[in-house]
Amino acid sequence: MDTHKIDIAFITSPNNWGVNHPPFFYMALAAWLEREGYRCEIIDEKISRNPFLIISEKLRNKVIIQRVIRKIKRSSPKYIGLAVFTTDYKIMMEIAKEIKNNFDIPIIVGNAHAAISPEDFIFKGSPIDYAVIGEGEITLTELIDTLDQNSNLKQVNGIAYLKNDEICLTSKRALIQDLQVLPMPAYHKINMKYYLRPRLYLIRFLPVRGIAIYTGRGCPFQCEFCCSNLIWKSHDKTKFVRTAPIDSVIKELRFLKNNYDIDAFYIMDDTFTLNKKRSLEFCEKLIKSNLELIWAVETRVNLIDEEMIKIMKEAGCIQIDFGVESGSQRLLDKIKKGITIKEIKRAFKLCNENGIRTFATMLLNLPTETEDDLKKSELLLEEIKATSANFQITIPYPGTALYEKYIFPKPNKEEYDLFKDRYVDVERFKMASHALNLQNILPELTKKYERTNPGYFIRNKQLKRKVFKSKKIISYFKESIQFVILHKFFS
């Protein structure tokens, strides 16, 4: 007799205790598995941000792990699923050990770090039983089915497990080519009230009730600071950049509008405007849908033109985020960004002329970076007049070309916490040629460039219609006041 109430419980990392974006990977897996007849749960513990209540990371993690153990006891899952990035490795292994100390439940790990280094999870004495390498929908379904039937694991492509005290890797799993087969993410499995509360970081510094979505998977570019290419790598001759049908995307937005009363959304795709024809189709169908949502998107400066910007604005787009990274063409070439300073200036000029807000992401600590390169970045920001810009310290994560080229010796598993904070200057990861303390420079750059233009909010018709005339205007106003007070209090 099956005494399990749940087939698999997915657990989010305690590092996500205050994260504003939902656990998309779990929502996608849960939706797929539920359609296949499996019972799923997402254990996503949060601790409210209270600037007047200081709680240590150690205590916070302890509280979250205790809550997780209680929920596992209550739901009695047959399997546990953990999504692990390099930054989560230490704490997720701690959770896995605590689960094993309390329950006899097989633990399955997946996501970026499992794809990059499955051997970090599968070893003698590890609390992890199985690793899913690559996309998880089909692989996880086959793995659970195989385990339930006590069949041969070797027949499941895309997994790693321990056999005779050695890691066993099965054949590589091909990517899902037609995203139309994927069901809508399982929004009902998470606390949507938490994720939909008005906040200022869905669309930069605009308090709005909304959510981020994905309309595709994969990126064709070779930026050396990013491991997206490796994670979404195709192991055969099939394409690894895949997109969902536009009608499916509009259907999801309508569902979110009707069921959760969103006012806005943010498209998280690495390169939404990669296919111009598809981007134009999305805008045309969004206009015809009469959903009247405002939205923002991230893309590359060389994948945008005036025709696209105009129809995006007509469809409700109010902001475009660009990965500028540096004002030095030498550094852009060195990290294989594949863009030029001329293209950066052109993209921001087009946005500024058409009333689209812009956000520029900038990187410090790029390989061989000099003080002159930093000055070029500031000069570029002054010229392009980004609505807001954010500087972060480049961290050479495992799986990136930067990690392979510049980090010696490689960190061991016990040192993975060094990768956690992109605002901390870790000497071990120093790639710049100058001797500047980047951690001291960051606050100055943030104060100077992480700004918004108040006049924009007054002039923009879409904002007036959607935000200032929204039934949720009071909550939007409260969020803005709270942000101003806390920002002033802590800056």
C-alpha positions in Angstrom: 0.0 0.0 0.0 1.3 3.4 -1.0 1.5 5.6 2.2 3.0 8.6 0.3 0.8 11.6 0.0 3.1 13.2 -2.6 5.3 11.6 -5.3 7.9 14.3 -5.2 8.6 17.4 -3.1 10.8 20.1 -4.6 12.6 22.3 -2.1 13.9 25.8 -2.9 17.3 27.0 -1.5 17.4 28.9 1.7 19.5 31.4 -0.2 16.2 32.3 -1.9 14.6 33.4 1.3 13.9 36.9 0.0 14.0 36.3 -3.8 11.2 38.0 -5.8 11.2 35.7 -8.8 9.3 32.4 -8.5 11.1 29.0 -8.8 10.4 28.7 -12.5 12.4 25.4 -12.8 10.2 23.7 -10.2 7.0 25.2 -11.6 7.9 23.8 -15.0 8.7 20.4 -13.6 5.6 20.2 -11.4 3.3 21.1 -14.3 4.8 18.4 -16.5 4.8 15.8 -13.8 1.2 16.5 -12.8 0.1 16.1 -16.4 1.8 12.7 -16.3 -0.2 11.8 -13.2 2.4 12.4 -10.5 1.6 14.4 -7.3 3.9 17.3 -6.7 4.7 19.8 -4.0 7.0 22.9 -4.0 8.3 23.7 -0.5 9.3 27.3 -0.9 10.0 28.8 2.5 10.4 32.6 2.9 11.3 34.9 5.7 10.0 38.4 5.6 12.5 41.1 5.0 12.5 43.3 8.1 15.3 46.0 8.1 14.8 46.5 11.8 15.2 42.8 12.7 18.7 41.6 12.0 19.0 37.8 11.7 22.2 35.9 10.9 22.4 33.7 7.9 23.1 30.7 10.1 20.0 31.3 12.2 17.9 32.0 9.1 19.0 28.8 7.4 18.3 26.8 10.6 14.8 28.1 10.8 14.1 27.4 7.1 15.5 23.8 7.3 13.4 23.1 10.4 10.3 24.3 8.4 11.3 22.1 5.5 11.7 19.0 7.7 8.2 19.6 9.2 6.6 19.9 5.7 8.3 16.8 4.5 7.1 14.9 7.5 3.5 16.1 6.8 3.4 15.4 3.1 5.5 12.2 3.2 6.9 12.4 -0.4 8.3 9.4 -2.2 11.2 11.5 -3.6 12.9 14.8 -2.9 14.0 17.2 -5.7 16.7 19.8 -5.3 17.6 22.4 -7.9 21.2 23.6 -7.2 23.3 26.4 -8.6 27.0 26.6 -7.6 26.0 29.4 -5.1 23.6 27.0 -3.4 25.8 23.9 -3.2 26.8 24.1 0.4 23.4 24.8 1.9 21.6 22.4 -0.3 24.0 19.6 0.6 23.3 20.5 4.3 19.6 20.2 3.6 20.1 16.9 1.9 22.0 15.5 4.9 19.4 16.7 7.3 16.7 15.0 5.2 18.7 11.8 5.2 19.1 12.1 9.0 15.3 12.2 9.4 13.9 10.2 6.5 14.7 7.3 4.2 13.8 9.2 0.9 15.8 9.1 -2.3 17.1 12.6 -3.2 17.3 13.8 -6.8 19.3 16.9 -7.8 19.2 18.9 -10.9 19.7 22.4 -12.5 22.9 24.2 -13.5 25.5 22.8 -11.1 24.3 19.2 -11.6 24.7 19.7 -15.4 28.2 21.2 -15.0 29.6 19.0 -12.3 27.5 15.9 -11.5 30.5 14.4 -9.7 30.1 17.0 -7.0 26.8 15.2 -6.0 27.4 11.6 -6.8 30.1 10.1 -4.7 30.4 7.5 -1.9 28.8 8.9 1.3 26.9 11.6 -0.5 23.3 12.3 0.6 22.3 12.7 -3.1 21.1 9.6 -4.8 20.6 10.7 -8.4 21.5 13.7 -10.6 19.5 14.9 -13.6 21.8 16.4 -16.2 20.2 19.0 -18.6 16.5 19.6 -19.1 14.5 17.8 -16.5 10.9 17.2 -17.7 11.4 14.0 -19.6 14.4 12.8 -17.7 12.8 13.2 -14.3 9.6 11.5 -15.4 11.6 8.5 -16.8 13.8 8.3 -13.7 10.8 8.2 -11.3 9.0 5.7 -13.4 12.1 3.5 -13.6 12.7 3.7 -9.8 9.0 2.9 -9.2 9.3 -0.2 -11.4 12.7 -1.1 -10.0 14.0 -1.2 -13.6 17.5 -0.7 -15.1 18.7 2.9 -14.6 21.0 2.6 -17.5 18.1 3.0 -19.8 17.3 6.5 -18.6 19.3 9.1 -20.6 20.7 12.2 -18.9 21.3 11.0 -15.3 24.1 10.2 -12.9 24.1 7.7 -10.0 26.4 5.7 -7.9 27.3 2.1 -9.0 29.9 0.0 -7.2 31.1 3.2 -5.4 31.7 4.9 -8.8 29.7 7.6 -10.6 27.8 6.2 -13.5 26.8 8.6 -16.3 24.1 7.5 -18.8 23.8 8.6 -22.4 23.2 12.3 -22.9 19.6 13.5 -23.1 18.5 15.4 -26.2 16.8 18.8 -25.7 13.0 19.2 -26.1 12.7 20.6 -29.5 9.0 21.7 -29.5 8.2 23.8 -26.5 4.6 23.6 -27.4 4.5 20.2 -25.6 5.2 21.9 -22.3 2.3 22.8 -20.1 1.9 26.2 -18.4 4.0 26.5 -15.3 2.3 25.3 -12.1 1.5 28.7 -10.6 -1.0 27.0 -8.2 1.9 25.3 -6.5 3.5 28.4 -5.1 2.4 31.3 -2.9 1.4 33.7 -5.6 0.3 36.3 -3.1 4.0 36.6 -2.0 5.3 36.8 -5.6 2.7 39.2 -6.8 3.0 41.8 -4.1 3.9 45.2 -5.5 7.7 45.5 -5.6 10.2 47.8 -7.3 12.5 45.3 -9.0 10.3 43.5 -11.5 10.4 46.6 -13.7 13.2 48.7 -12.3 12.0 51.1 -9.5 8.3 50.8 -10.6 6.0 49.5 -7.9 3.7 47.1 -9.8 1.8 43.9 -9.3 3.3 41.5 -11.9 5.4 38.5 -12.6 8.3 37.3 -14.8 7.8 34.8 -17.5 9.9 32.8 -20.0 8.9 32.4 -23.7 11.9 30.4 -24.8 15.0 28.5 -23.7 18.7 28.8 -24.7 21.1 31.4 -26.0 23.3 31.2 -29.2 26.0 33.6 -28.0 29.4 32.9 -26.5 29.8 35.5 -23.7 32.7 34.1 -21.6 31.2 35.2 -18.2 28.0 33.2 -18.8 27.4 29.4 -18.6 24.0 29.5 -20.3 25.5 28.0 -23.5 26.9 25.0 -21.6 23.6 24.3 -19.7 21.4 24.5 -22.8 24.0 22.8 -25.0 22.6 20.5 -27.6 24.4 17.1 -27.6 23.3 16.2 -31.1 22.5 18.3 -34.2 19.2 19.7 -32.9 18.8 23.4 -32.1 19.4 24.5 -28.6 17.6 27.9 -28.8 13.9 27.1 -28.8 10.8 29.2 -28.3 7.2 28.7 -27.3 4.4 29.5 -29.8 3.3 33.1 -29.4 -0.3 31.9 -28.9 0.8 29.9 -25.9 2.5 33.0 -24.4 -0.6 35.1 -24.9 -2.7 32.4 -23.3 -0.4 32.3 -20.3 -0.6 36.1 -19.9 -4.4 36.0 -20.2 -4.4 33.3 -17.5 -2.3 35.5 -15.2 -4.4 38.5 -15.8 -7.7 36.7 -15.3 -6.6 34.6 -12.3 -4.1 36.8 -10.5 -5.0 40.3 -11.7 -1.5 41.3 -12.9 -0.7 44.7 -14.2 2.7 43.9 -15.6 5.1 41.2 -16.7 8.8 40.8 -17.4 10.2 38.6 -20.1 13.2 36.7 -18.7 14.5 35.1 -22.0 18.2 35.6 -22.6 17.6 37.2 -26.0 13.9 37.8 -26.6 14.4 39.8 -29.8 16.7 37.2 -31.4 14.0 36.4 -33.9 12.6 39.7 -35.2 9.7 38.1 -36.9 8.6 36.3 -33.8 9.1 39.5 -31.6 6.9 41.5 -34.0 4.3 38.7 -34.0 4.2 38.7 -30.2 3.7 42.5 -30.0 0.9 42.4 -32.7 -1.0 39.6 -30.9 -0.5 41.3 -27.5 -2.0 44.5 -28.9 -5.0 42.5 -30.3 -5.5 40.7 -27.0 -6.5 43.9 -25.3 -4.9 42.7 -22.1 -3.4 46.2 -21.6 -0.4 45.1 -19.6 2.8 47.0 -19.2 6.0 45.0 -19.5 9.8 45.0 -19.8 12.3 42.7 -21.4 16.1 42.0 -21.6 17.9 41.7 -24.9 21.1 42.6 -26.7 21.9 46.0 -28.2 22.6 44.5 -31.6 19.2 42.8 -31.7 17.0 45.9 -31.7 15.9 48.4 -34.3 13.5 51.3 -34.5 10.7 49.3 -36.1 10.8 46.8 -33.2 11.0 49.5 -30.5 8.0 51.3 -31.9 5.7 48.3 -31.9 7.1 47.1 -28.6 6.1 50.5 -27.1 2.6 50.3 -28.7 2.2 46.8 -27.2 2.9 48.2 -23.7 6.7 47.7 -23.3 8.1 50.5 -21.1 11.6 49.3 -20.5 14.4 47.4 -22.2 17.3 46.0 -20.2 20.7 45.7 -22.0 23.8 43.9 -21.1 26.3 46.7 -21.8 29.0 45.2 -19.5 31.8 47.7 -20.3 32.6 50.9 -22.1 35.9 49.4 -23.4 35.7 47.7 -26.8 38.9 45.8 -26.0 37.2 44.2 -23.0 34.0 43.5 -24.9 36.0 41.7 -27.5 38.0 39.8 -24.9 34.9 38.4 -23.2 33.4 37.6 -26.7 30.3 39.7 -26.0 29.8 40.2 -29.7 28.7 43.8 -29.6 30.3 47.2 -30.4 30.3 50.5 -28.6 28.6 52.0 -31.7 25.8 49.4 -31.3 25.4 50.3 -27.7 25.1 54.0 -28.4 22.6 53.4 -31.2 20.3 51.1 -29.1 20.1 53.6 -26.2 19.6 56.5 -28.6 16.7 54.7 -30.2 15.1 53.9 -26.8 15.6 57.5 -25.6 14.1 59.0 -28.7 11.1 56.7 -28.5 10.4 57.1 -24.8 11.5 53.7 -23.6 13.2 53.4 -20.3 16.6 51.7 -20.4 18.6 49.7 -17.9 22.3 48.9 -18.4 24.1 46.1 -16.6 27.8 46.8 -16.1 30.6 44.5 -15.0 33.7 45.2 -13.0 36.7 42.8 -12.7 36.7 41.7 -16.3 40.0 40.1 -17.5 42.9 42.5 -17.8 40.6 45.4 -16.9 42.5 48.7 -16.2 41.5 51.9 -14.5 41.2 53.5 -17.9 38.7 50.8 -18.9 36.6 51.8 -15.9 36.7 55.4 -16.9 35.5 54.4 -20.4 32.5 52.7 -18.8 31.6 55.8 -16.9 32.0 58.0 -19.9 29.8 55.6 -22.0 27.1 55.7 -19.3 27.2 59.5 -19.3 26.7 59.5 -23.1 24.0 56.9 -23.5 22.0 58.3 -20.6 20.5 55.0 -19.3 17.5 55.5 -17.1 19.3 53.3 -14.6 22.5 51.2 -14.5 23.8 48.5 -12.2 27.4 47.5 -11.5 28.4 44.0 -10.4 31.7 42.3 -9.8 32.4 39.6 -12.4 32.4 36.2 -10.8 34.0 33.4 -12.9 31.4 30.7 -12.2 32.1 27.1 -12.9 31.0 26.2 -16.4 32.1 29.6 -17.9 35.0 30.2 -20.1 36.4 32.7 -17.6 36.5 30.0 -15.0 38.5 27.7 -17.2 40.9 30.4 -18.4 41.6 32.4 -15.3 40.9 30.5 -12.1 43.8 28.4 -10.8 43.8 26.3 -8.8 40.1 25.5 -9.1 38.0 25.8 -5.9 37.0 22.6 -4.2 33.4 21.8 -3.1 34.0 23.3 0.3 34.9 26.7 -1.3 31.8 27.1 -3.4 30.3 29.7 -1.1 32.9 32.1 -2.4 30.7 32.4 -5.5 27.7 33.6 -3.6 27.9 37.4 -3.7 28.4 39.4 -6.9 29.0 42.6 -4.8 32.0 41.2 -2.8 35.5 41.5 -4.2 37.0 38.0 -3.8 40.8 38.1 -4.2 40.8 34.5 -5.4 38.7 35.6 -8.4 40.6 38.8 -9.3 41.0 39.1 -13.1 41.4 42.8 -13.4 44.9 44.3 -13.9 44.4 47.2 -11.6 44.7 47.1 -7.8 41.5 49.0 -7.0 39.3 47.7 -4.2 36.1 47.1 -6.3 34.0 46.6 -3.2 34.7 50.2 -2.2 34.0 51.5 -5.7 30.6 49.7 -6.0 28.6 51.9 -3.6 29.8 55.1 -5.3 28.9 53.8 -8.8 25.6 52.5 -7.5 24.7 55.8 -6.0 25.7 57.6 -9.2 24.0 55.5 -11.8 21.3 53.4 -10.2 18.7 56.1 -10.6 15.4 56.8 -12.2 14.0 59.8 -13.9 10.8 60.9 -12.0 9.7 62.9 -15.0 9.3 59.7 -17.0 6.6 58.4 -14.7 4.6 61.6 -15.1 4.9 61.8 -18.9 4.3 58.1 -19.9 0.7 57.5 -20.9 0.9 53.7 -20.4 2.1 54.2 -16.8 -0.7 56.7 -16.1 -3.3 54.3 -17.4 -2.0 51.2 -15.8 -0.4 52.3 -12.5 -1.8 55.7 -11.5 -5.3 54.6 -12.4 -5.0 51.1 -11.1 -7.3 49.8 -8.3 -4.1 48.8 -6.6 -2.7 52.4 -6.5 -2.7 52.5 -2.7 -0.5 49.4 -2.4 1.7 50.8 -5.1 2.0 54.1 -3.2 2.8 52.3 0.0 5.6 50.2 -1.6 7.1 53.4 -3.1 7.1 55.2 0.3 8.6 52.2 2.0 11.3 51.9 -0.6 12.2 55.6 -0.3 12.4 55.4 3.5 14.4 52.2 3.6 16.7 53.4 0.8 17.4 56.6 2.7 17.8 54.8 6.0 20.4 52.3 4.8 22.2 54.4 2.2 
